[in-house]
Amino acid sequence: MTAAASAIRKRRKFDQVLEGARVVFLRDGYEGANVDDIAREARVSKATLYSYFPDKRRLFVEVATRECRRQADEAEEVVDLSAPPDVVLPEAARRIIAFSLSEFGRNVFRISVAESVRFPELGQEFYLNGPALLRERLANYLAGAVSRGELRIEDIDLAADQFAELCKADIFPCVCLGVQKTFDQAAQDRVAKGAVEMFLARYGVRPVDLRQ
């Protein structure tokens, strides 16, 4: 086997491990997933799995960061980013809230925070592919809306972070602290609507502004 063929085969196995882990983690959660199930779903041996990831925690963070990026890419594919803020931001809010409420979203946040003291690289990796990625994608859209005269924002990165935090109001603290694990659609819509309305009240361009 040539070196190139060996590299391709190794990469294929690596991708199989990640996809198998993604299926199992999304289905069973972090605590419920076990290495045997992941290896079986990935169609690889446990030895192969451990050759890439020495423990379940590291595998979970890798899957989580990729899932964050996948969801961000999916959102950009289905949302018309040239649409006005009152169209784009409600959809963004709903997706942010849904991820925060998902078992997967809760677990990756909890594990990343818990392990970040002993393994700072895990927290850093999740931050770069989670909150920082969300800021980047939101900031790109907000910058476009500003250039079209739809929003008036001085600090775009700050505004992006503010919008993400508004989407966590009421829901995120309850979920993180175990006060309440589920919120019906009406509760989620309430938070999304409030986040968009408050954000546009601060940064929206009023009719009087358009005449200036």
CORVEN-V493200 format. One record per backbone hydrogen bond with DSSP energy under -1.0 kcal/mol. CO is the residue of the C=O (numbers start at 1). NH is the residue of the N-H. E is the energy in kcal/mol with one decimal. If there is no record, write none. Layout:
# CORVEN-V493200
co: (CO & CO)
nh: (NH & NH)
e: (E & E)
This chain:
# CORVEN-V493200
co: (2 & 3 & 4 & 5 & 6 & 7 & 8 & 9 & 10 & 11 & 12 & 13 & 14 & 15 & 16 & 17 & 18 & 19 & 20 & 21 & 22 & 23 & 24 & 25 & 29 & 34 & 35 & 36 & 37 & 38 & 39 & 45 & 46 & 47 & 49 & 49 & 55 & 56 & 57 & 58 & 59 & 60 & 61 & 62 & 63 & 64 & 65 & 66 & 67 & 68 & 69 & 70 & 71 & 72 & 73 & 74 & 75 & 80 & 84 & 84 & 85 & 88 & 89 & 90 & 91 & 92 & 93 & 94 & 95 & 96 & 97 & 98 & 102 & 103 & 104 & 105 & 106 & 107 & 108 & 109 & 110 & 111 & 115 & 119 & 119 & 120 & 121 & 122 & 123 & 124 & 125 & 126 & 127 & 130 & 131 & 132 & 133 & 134 & 135 & 136 & 137 & 138 & 139 & 140 & 141 & 142 & 143 & 144 & 145 & 146 & 150 & 155 & 156 & 157 & 158 & 159 & 160 & 161 & 162 & 163 & 165 & 166 & 168 & 169 & 171 & 172 & 173 & 174 & 174 & 184 & 185 & 186 & 187 & 188 & 189 & 190 & 191 & 192 & 193 & 194 & 195 & 196 & 197 & 198 & 199 & 200 & 203 & 206 & 206 & 209)
nh: (6 & 7 & 8 & 9 & 10 & 11 & 12 & 13 & 14 & 15 & 16 & 17 & 18 & 19 & 20 & 21 & 22 & 23 & 24 & 25 & 26 & 27 & 28 & 29 & 33 & 38 & 39 & 40 & 41 & 42 & 44 & 49 & 50 & 51 & 52 & 53 & 59 & 60 & 61 & 62 & 63 & 64 & 65 & 66 & 67 & 68 & 69 & 70 & 71 & 72 & 73 & 74 & 75 & 76 & 77 & 78 & 79 & 83 & 87 & 88 & 89 & 92 & 93 & 94 & 95 & 96 & 97 & 98 & 99 & 100 & 101 & 102 & 106 & 107 & 108 & 109 & 110 & 111 & 112 & 113 & 114 & 115 & 119 & 122 & 123 & 124 & 125 & 126 & 127 & 128 & 129 & 130 & 132 & 134 & 135 & 136 & 137 & 138 & 139 & 140 & 141 & 142 & 143 & 144 & 145 & 146 & 147 & 148 & 150 & 149 & 205 & 159 & 160 & 161 & 162 & 163 & 164 & 165 & 166 & 167 & 168 & 169 & 172 & 171 & 175 & 176 & 177 & 179 & 180 & 188 & 189 & 190 & 191 & 192 & 193 & 194 & 195 & 196 & 197 & 198 & 199 & 200 & 201 & 202 & 203 & 204 & 152 & 209 & 210 & 212)
e: (-2.5 & -2.2 & -2.2 & -2.4 & -2.5 & -2.4 & -2.3 & -2.3 & -2.2 & -2.5 & -2.1 & -2.3 & -2.1 & -2.5 & -2.8 & -2.5 & -2.4 & -2.2 & -2.1 & -3.2 & -2.3 & -1.6 & -3.5 & -2.1 & -1.1 & -2.0 & -2.8 & -2.4 & -2.7 & -2.4 & -2.2 & -2.2 & -2.8 & -1.4 & -1.0 & -2.6 & -1.6 & -2.6 & -2.2 & -2.1 & -2.5 & -2.9 & -2.6 & -1.8 & -2.4 & -2.5 & -1.9 & -2.7 & -2.6 & -2.1 & -2.6 & -2.5 & -2.3 & -1.8 & -1.5 & -1.7 & -1.6 & -2.0 & -2.0 & -2.1 & -2.3 & -2.4 & -2.9 & -2.3 & -2.0 & -2.4 & -2.5 & -2.4 & -2.2 & -2.2 & -1.9 & -1.1 & -2.7 & -2.6 & -2.5 & -1.7 & -2.4 & -2.9 & -2.2 & -2.3 & -2.5 & -2.5 & -3.2 & -1.7 & -1.0 & -2.5 & -2.2 & -2.3 & -2.5 & -2.5 & -1.8 & -1.3 & -2.9 & -2.6 & -2.4 & -2.3 & -2.5 & -2.7 & -3.1 & -2.1 & -1.8 & -3.0 & -2.6 & -1.6 & -2.3 & -2.4 & -2.2 & -1.5 & -2.8 & -1.5 & -1.2 & -2.2 & -2.4 & -2.2 & -2.5 & -2.3 & -2.0 & -2.2 & -2.4 & -1.5 & -1.6 & -1.0 & -2.0 & -2.6 & -2.2 & -2.8 & -2.1 & -1.8 & -1.3 & -2.1 & -2.9 & -2.0 & -1.7 & -2.5 & -2.9 & -2.2 & -2.4 & -2.3 & -2.6 & -2.4 & -2.3 & -2.8 & -1.9 & -1.4 & -2.9 & -2.2 & -2.7 & -1.1 & -1.4 & -1.2)
